[in-house]
Amino acid sequence: GGEWLSLPLLRIVPLTDSDLQAARQHVQDLDNYDVLVFVSLNAASLGAELITDLWPQLPVQQSIIAIGKSTAKLVADLLACEVICPEAGSDSEAVLAIPELQQLADKRIGIFRGQGGRELLAATLRERGASVDYIEVYKREQVQHDAADIAVFAAPDRIDAITVHSGESLHSLAGLLSTARKSILAIPIVVPSARVAKQAEQSGFKQVVNAHGADDASMIKALERIHANAD
C-alpha cells in the first residue's frame, strides 16, 4: 500500500570497446583463474556477456563467487554454473568470510566490477596470498537533477522513509539534498549493510535501519519494520 518516489542517483554506463580492452584480455585468459568474483548485478550481466562472447562454456574447476543472493542467481542463470555466495550479508566483508576464500596461496582471482569502488576485497585477498586482477566492465556517472526533482525530497512531511543501495548512492544523496539537510536527516533511512549504516550515521541521519542486503526483499522487510514501529 505504499507510494514510491524514485530519485536515481547513479547511472550505470557499459564501457565502450576501447575501454574494454583490458577486461577482454583478462577474459581471453579466463582459464588461468582459479576464482571469479562478481560484485554486483551489473558486473554479473555485463561480465557474463563478455564471457559468453569469448567462451562457449566456462573453464572447469573454477570457483564462481557472487557478493549476494540476487547477483548469485543472475550469474547462475546467465552462465549455467554453480555459484557460491555469503549466507548473510551482501558486501565485501561478507564475501571475505566465505570458506573458499581463506587459503589463497598461489591462487589467481578475477574480480568483475565497475571502475573505481572499494579496495578492501582485492587488498585482503592479496594479503591471503592471491594474485588479483580487476575485470572492469562498466562505470558510474552521477545523475543530474533539477530543482523540481529535488523539491519533492526536500519536503519531509511527504516522505516516511528513504532507501539507498550503496555508499556511493548515499554520498550522492547527501550532496543533492544539502539545501534541506536538517529536515532530511530526521527521516528514517534504509541501507544495505553495516558499513553504509555507519556512513549514514556519520552523515547525520538520526534513524538508520540496516536491511542486511541490497535486494528488494531485504529493503521491503526493513521498510515494514519502520512502518510497524510507527504505528
Backbone as a chain_set.jsonl record, in Angstrom:
{"seq": "GGEWLSLPLLRIVPLTDSDLQAARQHVQDLDNYDVLVFVSLNAASLGAELITDLWPQLPVQQSIIAIGKSTAKLVADLLACEVICPEAGSDSEAVLAIPELQQLADKRIGIFRGQGGRELLAATLRERGASVDYIEVYKREQVQHDAADIAVFAAPDRIDAITVHSGESLHSLAGLLSTARKSILAIPIVVPSARVAKQAEQSGFKQVVNAHGADDASMIKALERIHANAD", "coords": {"N": [[0.785, -1.21, 0.0], [2.122, 1.151, -0.078], [3.532, 4.244, -1.389], [5.822, 4.94, -3.933], [8.575, 7.041, -4.531], [10.911, 7.887, -6.902], [14.336, 8.651, -7.123], [16.795, 8.605, -9.07], [20.26, 8.177, -8.591], [22.779, 7.353, -9.461], [24.099, 6.527, -12.617], [24.517, 3.652, -14.55], [26.957, 2.877, -16.851], [27.853, 0.987, -19.543], [31.163, 0.005, -20.485], [32.901, 1.23, -23.354], [34.155, -0.302, -26.415], [36.895, 0.381, -26.674], [37.614, 0.997, -24.046], [37.221, -1.42, -22.914], [39.294, -3.099, -23.459], [41.304, -4.087, -21.692], [39.763, -5.635, -19.922], [38.733, -7.493, -21.73], [41.066, -8.832, -22.479], [41.756, -10.085, -20.066], [39.562, -11.813, -19.846], [39.917, -13.415, -22.075], [41.964, -14.937, -21.122], [40.702, -16.552, -19.281], [40.78, -19.171, -18.341], [43.011, -19.276, -16.791], [42.399, -18.446, -14.29], [41.619, -19.192, -10.906], [39.499, -18.492, -9.323], [36.517, -16.643, -9.795], [34.968, -13.571, -9.163], [31.958, -11.835, -8.745], [30.764, -8.667, -8.22], [28.392, -7.241, -8.24], [25.028, -6.82, -9.567], [25.189, -5.559, -12.052], [27.849, -6.052, -12.732], [27.62, -8.773, -13.008], [25.769, -9.128, -15.187], [26.982, -7.701, -17.344], [29.549, -8.734, -17.254], [29.064, -11.471, -17.716], [28.085, -11.301, -20.306], [30.394, -10.549, -21.697], [32.007, -12.774, -21.182], [30.55, -14.903, -22.414], [30.751, -14.132, -25.038], [33.33, -14.85, -25.646], [33.847, -17.383, -24.659], [32.528, -20.538, -25.186], [31.708, -22.227, -23.142], [32.182, -22.188, -19.575], [35.521, -22.441, -18.217], [36.624, -25.462, -16.605], [36.613, -26.466, -13.114], [36.702, -24.057, -11.692], [36.064, -21.728, -9.079], [33.132, -19.949, -8.633], [32.02, -16.941, -7.471], [29.673, -14.797, -5.9], [28.541, -11.58, -4.733], [26.14, -11.364, -3.389], [22.846, -12.83, -2.871], [21.02, -12.217, -4.963], [22.718, -11.423, -7.039], [24.154, -13.792, -7.282], [22.169, -15.558, -8.228], [21.632, -14.42, -10.731], [24.13, -14.698, -12.045], [24.313, -17.508, -12.056], [22.119, -18.129, -13.696], [22.831, -16.872, -16.127], [25.31, -17.947, -16.83], [25.066, -20.616, -16.461], [26.057, -22.154, -14.216], [27.359, -23.324, -11.043], [27.154, -21.271, -8.186], [28.756, -19.621, -5.543], [27.812, -17.878, -2.621], [27.633, -15.439, 0.076], [26.13, -16.539, 3.149], [24.813, -14.708, 4.702], [24.44, -11.179, 4.42], [25.717, -8.805, 1.981], [28.131, -7.666, 1.032], [31.616, -6.658, 0.728], [32.869, -7.532, 3.061], [31.275, -9.697, 3.84], [31.688, -11.465, 1.694], [34.41, -11.985, 2.025], [34.385, -13.648, 4.19], [33.711, -16.132, 3.274], [34.352, -19.605, 3.175], [35.872, -20.668, 1.008], [37.589, -18.646, 0.331], [39.708, -18.35, 2.071], [42.286, -19.695, 2.3], [44.626, -18.902, 0.125], [47.049, -19.062, -1.204], [49.102, -18.775, -4.026], [46.904, -18.693, -5.701], [44.867, -17.455, -8.375], [42.78, -14.744, -8.936], [39.943, -13.286, -10.435], [38.161, -10.299, -10.457], [35.082, -9.189, -11.286], [33.788, -6.048, -11.937], [32.803, -2.523, -11.605], [34.434, 0.51, -12.755], [36.611, 2.005, -10.388], [35.55, 2.227, -6.918], [35.41, 0.192, -3.878], [38.428, -0.963, -2.269], [38.874, -2.945, -0.469], [38.226, -5.724, -0.789], [39.949, -6.797, -2.852], [42.443, -6.083, -1.746], [42.514, -7.537, 0.667], [42.326, -10.173, -0.262], [44.74, -10.344, -1.616], [46.474, -10.099, 0.558], [46.027, -12.571, 1.636], [47.392, -14.192, -0.029], [46.724, -14.393, -2.727], [46.834, -13.703, -6.279], [45.444, -10.954, -7.831], [43.206, -9.691, -10.245], [41.459, -6.92, -11.577], [38.496, -6.952, -13.442], [37.065, -4.833, -15.242], [33.957, -3.65, -16.221], [32.064, -1.665, -16.477], [31.097, 1.771, -15.806], [30.289, 4.33, -13.396], [28.102, 7.092, -13.388], [27.19, 10.21, -12.044], [23.835, 11.145, -11.671], [22.264, 14.022, -12.873], [20.07, 16.347, -11.389], [17.226, 18.544, -11.546], [15.902, 21.455, -9.802], [13.191, 20.977, -9.341], [12.939, 18.192, -9.219], [14.357, 17.64, -6.884], [12.949, 19.061, -4.999], [10.737, 17.593, -4.166], [11.798, 15.704, -2.45], [12.748, 17.341, -0.567], [10.749, 17.954, 1.097], [9.978, 16.85, 3.917], [7.595, 16.108, 5.194], [6.217, 14.684, 3.38], [7.567, 12.374, 3.003], [8.155, 9.216, 4.306], [10.177, 7.376, 4.609], [13.509, 6.672, 3.462], [15.379, 4.948, 0.993], [18.59, 3.663, 0.254], [21.015, 2.089, -1.838], [23.737, 1.732, -1.783], [26.999, 2.844, -0.639], [28.016, 4.822, -2.305], [25.692, 5.838, -3.48], [24.508, 6.935, -1.217], [26.331, 8.986, -0.633], [25.996, 10.61, -2.905], [23.306, 11.308, -2.575], [23.387, 12.829, -0.204], [24.809, 15.034, -1.113], [23.061, 16.119, -3.067], [20.838, 16.866, -1.555], [21.623, 18.875, 0.103], [20.688, 21.433, 0.628], [18.389, 21.08, 2.065], [19.158, 19.747, 4.266], [18.935, 19.477, 7.135], [16.208, 18.847, 7.739], [15.86, 16.547, 6.191], [17.573, 14.727, 7.38], [16.194, 13.786, 9.539], [14.473, 11.871, 8.648], [13.75, 8.387, 8.532], [16.218, 6.171, 7.263], [16.975, 3.555, 5.054], [19.49, 1.192, 4.66], [21.964, -0.936, 2.982], [23.908, -2.38, 4.433], [26.119, -2.864, 7.294], [28.361, -1.258, 7.029], [27.518, 0.849, 5.309], [25.512, 1.79, 6.918], [26.977, 2.902, 9.01], [28.204, 4.977, 7.603], [25.933, 6.497, 7.011], [25.126, 7.288, 9.564], [27.341, 8.829, 10.261], [26.97, 10.839, 8.447], [24.91, 12.159, 9.576], [22.289, 11.224, 9.742], [19.47, 10.387, 11.686], [17.874, 8.154, 12.183], [18.709, 5.145, 11.328], [18.387, 2.237, 9.462], [19.45, -0.999, 9.06], [19.235, -3.079, 6.377], [20.479, -5.415, 5.796], [21.16, -6.319, 3.255], [20.991, -5.567, -0.253], [18.986, -6.242, -1.933], [15.578, -6.292, -3.219], [13.731, -7.644, -1.544], [14.94, -7.63, 1.002], [15.094, -4.879, 1.49], [12.374, -4.181, 1.509], [11.431, -5.62, 3.727], [12.781, -4.233, 5.747], [11.577, -1.72, 5.5], [9.009, -2.425, 6.243], [9.427, -2.936, 8.942], [9.988, -0.369, 9.864], [7.512, 0.85, 9.377], [5.864, -0.657, 11.074], [6.881, 0.055, 13.564], [6.161, 2.685, 13.606], [3.458, 2.702, 13.936]], "CA": [[0.0, 0.0, 0.0], [2.983, 2.329, -0.042], [3.784, 5.002, -2.622], [7.258, 5.066, -4.159], [9.117, 8.162, -5.292], [12.243, 7.472, -7.345], [15.329, 9.686, -7.418], [18.033, 7.922, -9.478], [21.446, 8.915, -8.16], [23.925, 6.933, -10.256], [23.791, 5.88, -13.897], [25.487, 2.635, -14.932], [27.294, 3.019, -18.266], [28.787, -0.051, -20.01], [32.368, 0.538, -21.108], [32.996, 1.085, -24.805], [35.14, -1.303, -26.835], [38.264, 0.82, -26.389], [37.836, 0.906, -22.601], [37.064, -2.824, -22.511], [40.405, -3.911, -23.954], [41.953, -4.796, -20.583], [38.837, -6.665, -19.46], [38.66, -8.539, -22.753], [42.29, -9.627, -22.396], [41.631, -10.955, -18.895], [38.573, -12.857, -20.116], [40.542, -14.356, -23.003], [42.796, -15.818, -20.293], [39.834, -16.931, -18.164], [41.144, -20.486, -17.807], [44.141, -19.126, -15.866], [41.892, -18.022, -12.979], [41.071, -20.21, -10.006], [38.265, -17.962, -8.728], [35.919, -15.442, -10.379], [34.072, -12.917, -8.21], [31.075, -10.82, -9.327], [30.462, -7.832, -7.055], [27.111, -6.539, -8.377], [24.186, -7.285, -10.667], [25.728, -5.02, -13.3], [29.058, -6.825, -13.027], [27.172, -10.095, -13.45], [25.162, -9.101, -16.521], [27.948, -7.261, -18.348], [30.643, -9.697, -17.248], [28.603, -12.692, -18.382], [28.01, -11.008, -21.743], [31.76, -10.595, -22.22], [32.469, -14.166, -21.112], [29.885, -15.747, -23.416], [31.276, -13.744, -26.349], [34.662, -15.42, -25.856], [33.926, -18.762, -24.188], [31.271, -21.29, -25.346], [31.355, -22.663, -21.795], [33.192, -21.798, -18.603], [36.561, -23.419, -17.895], [36.263, -26.344, -15.486], [37.316, -26.389, -11.833], [36.786, -22.697, -11.171], [35.063, -21.323, -8.089], [32.42, -18.741, -9.041], [31.513, -16.337, -6.236], [28.914, -13.55, -6.068], [28.52, -10.813, -3.49], [24.844, -11.504, -2.718], [21.981, -13.869, -3.433], [20.459, -11.792, -6.252], [23.801, -11.5, -8.015], [24.451, -15.215, -7.474], [21.132, -16.144, -9.087], [21.812, -13.92, -12.09], [25.314, -15.357, -12.608], [23.956, -18.907, -12.306], [21.213, -18.173, -14.843], [23.491, -16.429, -17.353], [26.482, -18.76, -17.158], [24.735, -22.031, -16.236], [27.1, -22.685, -13.34], [27.118, -23.222, -9.609], [27.695, -20.017, -7.664], [28.862, -19.517, -4.089], [27.59, -16.53, -2.112], [27.534, -15.427, 1.54], [24.857, -16.923, 3.751], [24.2, -13.462, 5.178], [25.184, -10.001, 4.0], [25.975, -8.657, 0.547], [29.2, -6.696, 0.87], [32.945, -7.261, 0.659], [33.144, -8.224, 4.316], [30.583, -10.989, 3.807], [32.386, -12.321, 0.73], [35.704, -12.375, 2.585], [34.169, -14.686, 5.203], [33.416, -17.399, 2.609], [35.451, -20.559, 3.408], [36.701, -20.865, -0.19], [38.498, -17.508, 0.145], [40.59, -18.211, 3.238], [43.643, -20.149, 1.973], [44.686, -18.486, -1.277], [48.421, -19.042, -1.707], [49.296, -19.142, -5.436], [45.642, -18.667, -6.434], [44.635, -16.271, -9.2], [41.372, -14.362, -8.794], [39.446, -12.187, -11.256], [37.006, -9.623, -9.86], [34.271, -8.414, -12.227], [33.272, -4.888, -11.218], [32.863, -1.275, -12.332], [35.626, 1.305, -12.486], [36.599, 2.603, -9.058], [34.924, 1.396, -5.893], [36.183, -0.184, -2.695], [39.628, -1.764, -2.487], [39.025, -3.908, 0.625], [38.161, -7.11, -1.238], [41.193, -7.167, -3.53], [43.572, -5.94, -0.826], [42.507, -8.648, 1.62], [42.64, -11.399, -0.999], [46.197, -10.335, -1.851], [47.104, -10.409, 1.842], [45.873, -14.016, 1.861], [48.279, -14.91, -0.931], [46.218, -14.489, -4.097], [47.072, -12.699, -7.31], [44.094, -10.448, -8.118], [43.009, -8.771, -11.364], [40.138, -6.332, -11.776], [37.925, -7.052, -14.786], [36.114, -3.721, -15.119], [33.056, -3.729, -17.376], [31.162, -0.515, -16.531], [31.443, 2.913, -14.961], [29.138, 5.002, -12.789], [28.031, 8.539, -13.572], [26.169, 10.807, -11.187], [22.681, 11.693, -12.391], [21.985, 15.418, -12.549], [18.647, 16.615, -11.164], [16.887, 19.959, -11.42], [15.325, 21.836, -8.507], [11.859, 20.376, -9.183], [13.129, 16.807, -8.771], [14.857, 17.625, -5.513], [11.972, 19.689, -4.103], [9.862, 16.555, -3.608], [12.502, 15.068, -1.343], [13.055, 18.379, 0.417], [9.531, 18.15, 1.888], [9.963, 15.628, 4.725], [6.252, 15.703, 5.596], [5.708, 13.801, 2.328], [8.428, 11.195, 2.921], [8.197, 8.44, 5.551], [11.438, 6.642, 4.682], [14.397, 6.759, 2.301], [16.237, 3.776, 0.809], [19.758, 3.767, -0.623], [21.519, 0.734, -2.071], [25.194, 1.667, -1.708], [27.648, 4.004, -0.05], [28.115, 5.859, -3.329], [24.369, 6.461, -3.59], [24.33, 7.758, -0.02], [27.152, 10.189, -0.803], [25.333, 11.447, -3.909], [22.076, 11.825, -1.972], [23.735, 13.889, 0.743], [25.182, 16.217, -1.88], [21.889, 16.686, -3.728], [19.856, 17.392, -0.607], [22.329, 19.695, 1.087], [19.928, 22.631, 0.987], [17.339, 20.704, 3.023], [19.848, 18.699, 5.013], [18.484, 19.289, 8.517], [14.924, 18.152, 7.771], [16.02, 15.229, 5.582], [18.287, 13.839, 8.297], [15.253, 13.242, 10.523], [13.692, 10.807, 8.017], [14.408, 7.078, 8.592], [16.887, 5.769, 6.031], [17.279, 2.124, 4.983], [20.771, 0.977, 3.981], [22.136, -2.373, 2.735], [24.95, -3.062, 5.203], [26.621, -2.161, 8.474], [29.299, -0.227, 6.577], [26.763, 2.005, 4.827], [24.814, 2.324, 8.099], [27.931, 3.77, 9.708], [28.33, 6.179, 6.784], [24.715, 7.294, 7.18], [25.193, 7.898, 10.897], [28.361, 9.874, 10.199], [26.399, 11.937, 7.657], [23.965, 12.875, 10.419], [20.947, 10.642, 9.787], [19.122, 10.056, 13.076], [17.237, 6.833, 12.242], [19.322, 4.323, 10.282], [17.942, 0.843, 9.536], [20.26, -1.885, 8.228], [18.412, -4.121, 5.75], [21.32, -6.611, 5.635], [21.077, -6.746, 1.86], [20.527, -4.515, -1.163], [17.911, -6.763, -2.774], [14.259, -5.717, -2.942], [13.075, -8.304, -0.407], [15.549, -7.138, 2.243], [14.698, -3.484, 1.67], [10.949, -4.132, 1.862], [11.312, -6.064, 5.119], [13.225, -3.13, 6.6], [10.523, -0.703, 5.465], [7.89, -2.936, 7.049], [9.78, -2.734, 10.356], [9.805, 1.059, 10.141], [6.065, 1.11, 9.408], [5.314, -1.271, 12.285], [7.307, 0.844, 14.724], [5.498, 3.992, 13.567], [2.034, 2.546, 14.295]], "C": [[0.822, 1.267, 0.0], [3.1, 3.004, -1.399], [5.285, 5.231, -2.744], [7.567, 6.331, -4.953], [10.561, 7.814, -5.634], [13.119, 8.683, -7.641], [16.631, 8.974, -7.795], [19.253, 8.787, -9.17], [22.672, 8.597, -9.003], [23.439, 6.23, -11.517], [24.905, 4.876, -14.209], [25.708, 2.706, -16.439], [28.259, 1.899, -18.663], [29.998, 0.588, -20.686], [32.335, 0.295, -22.614], [34.104, 0.091, -25.147], [36.561, -0.894, -26.486], [38.59, 0.705, -24.906], [37.765, -0.529, -22.094], [38.265, -3.694, -22.874], [41.065, -4.718, -22.845], [41.064, -5.924, -20.078], [38.773, -7.821, -20.452], [39.9, -9.438, -22.708], [42.245, -10.586, -21.209], [40.669, -12.114, -19.175], [39.104, -13.867, -21.135], [41.408, -15.371, -22.256], [42.007, -16.405, -19.123], [40.231, -18.269, -17.535], [42.354, -20.439, -16.887], [43.692, -18.744, -14.458], [41.341, -19.212, -12.201], [39.704, -19.808, -9.464], [37.818, -16.747, -9.529], [34.916, -14.886, -9.379], [33.275, -11.843, -8.943], [30.517, -9.981, -8.184], [29.132, -7.085, -7.149], [26.307, -7.177, -9.498], [24.711, -6.795, -12.008], [27.004, -5.74, -13.707], [28.689, -8.2, -13.557], [26.661, -10.057, -14.887], [26.179, -8.733, -17.597], [29.149, -8.196, -18.41], [30.27, -10.98, -17.96], [28.507, -12.489, -19.893], [29.391, -11.103, -22.383], [32.289, -12.031, -22.238], [31.855, -15.007, -22.228], [30.29, -15.371, -24.839], [32.556, -14.506, -26.683], [34.781, -16.893, -25.477], [32.573, -19.464, -24.393], [30.776, -21.863, -24.025], [32.494, -22.299, -20.857], [34.275, -22.863, -18.481], [36.154, -24.243, -16.674], [37.094, -26.015, -14.256], [37.606, -24.954, -11.396], [35.727, -22.515, -10.098], [34.453, -20.006, -8.552], [31.72, -18.188, -7.805], [30.796, -15.036, -6.567], [28.716, -12.895, -4.718], [27.203, -10.934, -2.733], [23.971, -12.497, -3.454], [21.399, -13.479, -4.792], [21.51, -11.872, -7.354], [24.152, -12.951, -8.31], [23.44, -15.868, -8.412], [21.311, -15.706, -10.536], [23.01, -14.586, -12.757], [24.992, -16.809, -12.962], [23.068, -19.041, -13.538], [21.946, -17.876, -16.152], [24.614, -17.355, -17.79], [26.263, -20.253, -16.924], [25.798, -22.724, -15.391], [26.649, -22.608, -11.889], [27.825, -21.98, -9.075], [27.656, -20.044, -6.142], [28.577, -18.077, -3.695], [27.485, -16.58, -0.596], [26.156, -15.879, 2.01], [24.092, -15.695, 4.228], [25.079, -12.3, 4.74], [25.433, -9.987, 2.504], [26.998, -7.553, 0.327], [30.538, -7.418, 0.869], [33.27, -8.054, 1.908], [32.501, -9.608, 4.34], [31.269, -11.959, 2.851], [33.698, -12.838, 1.312], [35.583, -13.447, 3.659], [33.873, -16.055, 4.592], [34.598, -18.358, 2.783], [36.399, -20.716, 2.218], [37.71, -19.749, -0.406], [39.444, -17.31, 1.323], [42.046, -18.571, 2.916], [43.877, -19.94, 0.473], [46.101, -18.421, -1.841], [48.472, -19.568, -3.14], [47.994, -19.23, -6.227], [45.538, -17.373, -7.24], [43.141, -15.987, -9.225], [41.055, -13.196, -9.729], [38.183, -11.612, -10.647], [36.303, -8.795, -10.931], [33.605, -7.279, -11.463], [33.216, -3.683, -12.151], [34.159, -0.551, -12.018], [35.511, 1.965, -11.118], [35.964, 1.666, -8.049], [35.885, 1.026, -4.788], [37.37, -1.078, -3.07], [39.774, -2.885, -1.465], [39.102, -5.346, 0.13], [39.484, -7.544, -1.861], [42.38, -7.118, -2.578], [43.654, -7.117, 0.136], [42.838, -9.966, 0.937], [44.133, -11.483, -1.301], [46.958, -10.64, -0.566], [47.054, -11.907, 2.145], [46.644, -14.854, 0.848], [47.859, -14.972, -2.375], [46.803, -13.405, -4.993], [45.704, -12.259, -7.821], [44.121, -9.491, -9.301], [41.593, -8.212, -11.31], [39.728, -6.529, -13.233], [36.765, -6.061, -14.815], [35.279, -3.614, -16.388], [32.06, -2.573, -17.451], [31.725, 0.622, -15.685], [30.163, 3.532, -14.432], [29.228, 6.498, -13.071], [26.928, 9.09, -12.687], [25.069, 11.421, -12.046], [22.439, 13.127, -11.923], [20.475, 15.634, -12.432], [18.408, 18.118, -11.071], [16.186, 20.196, -10.082], [13.969, 21.18, -8.269], [11.957, 18.933, -8.696], [13.462, 16.76, -7.287], [13.818, 18.15, -4.536], [11.056, 18.664, -3.448], [10.496, 15.931, -2.381], [12.899, 16.077, -0.272], [11.833, 18.72, 1.263], [9.323, 16.917, 2.756], [8.588, 15.201, 5.205], [5.619, 14.772, 4.565], [6.462, 12.472, 2.279], [8.482, 10.501, 4.279], [9.495, 7.664, 5.714], [12.197, 6.822, 3.372], [15.162, 5.442, 2.204], [17.411, 4.143, -0.097], [20.394, 2.38, -0.705], [23.037, 0.621, -2.007], [25.731, 2.913, -1.028], [27.772, 5.146, -1.037], [26.784, 6.585, -3.497], [24.107, 7.377, -2.401], [25.097, 9.064, -0.148], [26.502, 11.146, -1.801], [24.071, 12.083, -3.35], [22.377, 12.989, -1.041], [24.111, 15.169, 0.015], [23.992, 16.902, -2.52], [20.968, 17.415, -2.76], [20.465, 18.33, 0.423], [21.522, 20.913, 1.521], [18.823, 22.342, 1.991], [17.874, 19.669, 4.009], [19.233, 18.437, 6.382], [17.182, 18.506, 8.575], [15.031, 16.743, 7.202], [16.65, 14.251, 6.563], [17.378, 13.23, 9.357], [14.424, 12.089, 9.965], [14.431, 9.476, 8.166], [15.015, 6.713, 7.236], [17.269, 4.295, 6.118], [18.528, 1.933, 4.128], [21.045, -0.528, 3.873], [23.114, -3.106, 3.64], [25.368, -2.228, 6.404], [27.576, -1.041, 8.075], [28.56, 1.026, 6.121], [25.95, 2.62, 5.965], [25.722, 3.28, 8.867], [28.133, 5.068, 8.939], [27.121, 7.094, 6.972], [24.709, 7.999, 8.529], [26.209, 9.03, 10.917], [27.884, 11.077, 9.394], [25.345, 12.712, 8.429], [22.56, 12.325, 10.459], [20.667, 10.103, 11.184], [18.544, 8.651, 13.221], [17.734, 5.99, 11.065], [18.925, 2.865, 10.497], [18.763, 0.015, 8.556], [19.385, -3.017, 7.696], [19.168, -5.438, 5.581], [21.198, -7.197, 4.232], [20.536, -5.619, 1.007], [19.393, -4.982, -2.064], [16.562, -6.208, -2.325], [13.617, -6.325, -1.698], [13.622, -7.793, 0.92], [15.123, -5.706, 2.529], [13.237, -3.383, 2.114], [10.729, -4.583, 3.3], [11.724, -4.956, 6.083], [12.182, -2.016, 6.643], [9.31, -1.141, 6.284], [8.168, -2.766, 8.542], [9.591, -1.278, 10.751], [8.325, 1.379, 10.285], [5.44, 0.554, 10.683], [5.665, -0.46, 13.522], [6.611, 2.196, 14.782], [4.05, 3.91, 14.01], [1.82, 2.619, 15.807]], "O": [[0.262, 2.361, 0.072], [2.801, 2.403, -2.431], [5.939, 5.659, -1.793], [6.888, 6.641, -5.932], [11.346, 7.481, -4.746], [12.698, 9.619, -8.32], [17.484, 8.76, -6.934], [19.267, 9.984, -9.457], [23.511, 9.468, -9.236], [22.494, 5.442, -11.483], [26.088, 5.209, -14.141], [24.757, 2.605, -17.215], [29.383, 1.864, -18.162], [29.867, 1.597, -21.378], [31.809, -0.714, -23.083], [34.888, -0.305, -24.285], [37.353, -1.728, -26.048], [39.713, 0.355, -24.543], [38.196, -0.822, -20.979], [38.254, -4.899, -22.622], [41.358, -5.899, -23.028], [41.538, -7.033, -19.832], [38.761, -8.988, -20.059], [39.799, -10.653, -22.879], [42.639, -11.746, -21.321], [40.929, -13.253, -18.789], [38.774, -15.05, -21.06], [41.568, -16.511, -22.693], [42.587, -16.722, -18.084], [40.039, -18.475, -16.336], [42.697, -21.445, -16.266], [44.505, -18.719, -13.534], [40.695, -20.103, -12.753], [38.859, -20.657, -9.181], [38.641, -15.912, -9.902], [34.112, -15.629, -8.814], [33.845, -11.035, -9.676], [29.871, -10.512, -7.281], [28.777, -6.36, -6.219], [26.83, -7.971, -10.28], [24.684, -7.533, -12.994], [27.219, -6.009, -14.888], [29.356, -8.732, -14.445], [27.076, -10.869, -15.714], [26.235, -9.377, -18.645], [29.706, -8.428, -19.483], [31.068, -11.523, -18.725], [28.81, -13.398, -20.667], [29.546, -11.661, -23.469], [32.939, -12.448, -23.197], [32.566, -15.742, -22.913], [30.187, -16.193, -25.749], [32.838, -14.777, -27.85], [35.705, -17.576, -25.918], [31.57, -19.027, -23.829], [29.57, -21.974, -23.807], [33.634, -22.122, -21.289], [33.993, -24.053, -18.623], [35.418, -23.761, -15.812], [38.139, -25.372, -14.346], [38.645, -24.681, -10.796], [34.632, -23.071, -10.188], [35.177, -19.051, -8.832], [30.925, -18.88, -7.17], [31.252, -14.264, -7.411], [28.722, -13.563, -3.684], [27.156, -10.631, -1.541], [24.321, -12.953, -4.543], [21.295, -14.325, -5.681], [21.23, -12.33, -8.462], [24.418, -13.305, -9.458], [23.816, -16.644, -9.291], [21.164, -16.508, -11.457], [22.92, -14.998, -13.914], [25.354, -17.284, -14.038], [23.245, -19.962, -14.336], [21.716, -18.54, -17.162], [24.847, -17.531, -18.986], [27.162, -21.061, -17.158], [26.365, -23.74, -15.791], [25.685, -21.919, -11.555], [28.953, -21.679, -9.466], [26.659, -20.435, -5.535], [29.045, -17.15, -4.356], [27.269, -17.652, -0.031], [25.147, -15.631, 1.349], [22.863, -15.655, 4.161], [26.304, -12.416, 4.694], [25.368, -11.023, 1.841], [26.776, -6.628, -0.453], [30.592, -8.641, 0.994], [33.876, -9.122, 1.832], [33.107, -10.574, 4.803], [31.414, -13.141, 3.162], [34.054, -13.999, 1.112], [36.575, -14.089, 4.004], [33.791, -17.044, 5.321], [35.741, -17.959, 2.559], [37.605, -20.88, 2.407], [38.603, -19.884, -1.243], [39.93, -16.201, 1.542], [42.949, -17.8, 3.242], [43.382, -20.711, -0.349], [46.32, -17.777, -2.867], [47.964, -20.649, -3.439], [47.984, -19.791, -7.323], [46.055, -16.332, -6.835], [42.335, -16.876, -9.501], [41.815, -12.23, -9.801], [37.24, -12.346, -10.352], [36.86, -7.816, -11.428], [32.934, -7.513, -10.457], [33.536, -3.791, -13.335], [34.899, -0.951, -11.119], [34.437, 2.43, -10.735], [35.851, 0.464, -8.287], [37.028, 1.483, -4.759], [37.325, -1.835, -4.039], [40.694, -3.696, -1.57], [39.955, -6.109, 0.582], [40.072, -8.542, -1.445], [43.229, -8.01, -2.596], [44.74, -7.636, 0.394], [43.558, -10.791, 1.501], [44.722, -12.563, -1.249], [47.963, -11.35, -0.587], [47.93, -12.441, 2.825], [46.561, -16.082, 0.861], [48.573, -15.555, -3.19], [47.209, -12.339, -4.529], [44.889, -13.099, -8.205], [44.956, -8.588, -9.359], [40.642, -8.941, -11.032], [40.522, -6.299, -14.145], [35.634, -6.397, -14.462], [35.817, -3.502, -17.49], [31.281, -2.505, -18.401], [32.698, 0.452, -14.949], [29.079, 3.286, -14.962], [30.305, 7.091, -12.999], [25.851, 8.502, -12.592], [25.34, 12.124, -13.019], [22.413, 13.404, -10.723], [19.703, 15.165, -13.268], [19.257, 18.869, -10.591], [15.914, 19.258, -9.333], [13.626, 20.861, -7.131], [11.16, 18.497, -7.865], [12.921, 15.948, -6.537], [13.795, 17.742, -3.375], [10.643, 18.844, -2.302], [9.818, 15.659, -1.39], [13.339, 15.694, 0.812], [11.868, 19.662, 2.054], [8.568, 16.022, 2.376], [8.411, 14.046, 5.592], [4.599, 14.141, 4.842], [6.04, 11.545, 1.586], [8.815, 11.126, 5.285], [9.878, 7.328, 6.835], [11.611, 7.086, 2.323], [15.552, 4.879, 3.227], [17.242, 4.847, -1.092], [20.319, 1.596, 0.241], [23.576, -0.475, -2.161], [25.021, 3.905, -0.86], [27.648, 6.311, -0.659], [26.754, 7.807, -3.64], [23.55, 8.464, -2.557], [24.578, 10.128, 0.187], [26.463, 12.354, -1.569], [23.79, 13.252, -3.612], [21.701, 14.016, -1.084], [23.776, 16.265, 0.465], [23.911, 18.13, -2.522], [20.389, 18.448, -3.096], [19.89, 18.552, 1.488], [21.657, 21.376, 2.653], [18.366, 23.246, 2.691], [17.131, 18.828, 4.515], [19.03, 17.28, 6.751], [17.059, 17.586, 9.384], [14.357, 15.833, 7.686], [16.298, 13.072, 6.574], [17.756, 12.256, 10.007], [13.743, 11.398, 10.723], [15.641, 9.435, 7.945], [14.397, 6.924, 6.193], [17.815, 3.842, 7.123], [18.613, 2.447, 3.012], [20.429, -1.316, 4.591], [23.156, -4.337, 3.623], [25.021, -1.053, 6.52], [27.599, 0.01, 8.714], [28.928, 2.139, 6.498], [25.723, 3.83, 5.982], [25.283, 4.338, 9.318], [28.223, 6.139, 9.539], [27.264, 8.312, 7.079], [24.333, 9.168, 8.626], [25.967, 10.075, 11.522], [28.331, 12.2, 9.624], [24.926, 13.789, 8.006], [21.703, 12.89, 11.138], [21.514, 9.447, 11.79], [18.705, 8.023, 14.268], [17.235, 6.114, 9.947], [19.106, 2.323, 11.587], [18.77, 0.295, 7.357], [18.857, -3.818, 8.468], [18.566, -6.462, 5.259], [21.14, -8.414, 4.054], [19.729, -4.81, 1.466], [18.89, -4.206, -2.876], [16.418, -5.719, -1.205], [13.028, -5.608, -0.889], [12.861, -7.548, 1.855], [14.826, -5.356, 3.671], [12.907, -2.589, 2.996], [9.925, -3.988, 4.018], [11.087, -4.764, 7.119], [11.932, -1.435, 7.699], [8.665, -0.322, 6.938], [7.255, -2.484, 9.318], [9.096, -0.982, 11.838], [7.925, 2.094, 11.204], [4.595, 1.201, 11.301], [4.842, -0.306, 14.424], [6.479, 2.791, 15.851], [3.465, 4.914, 14.415], [0.687, 2.508, 16.276]]}, "num_chains": 1, "name": "protein.A"}
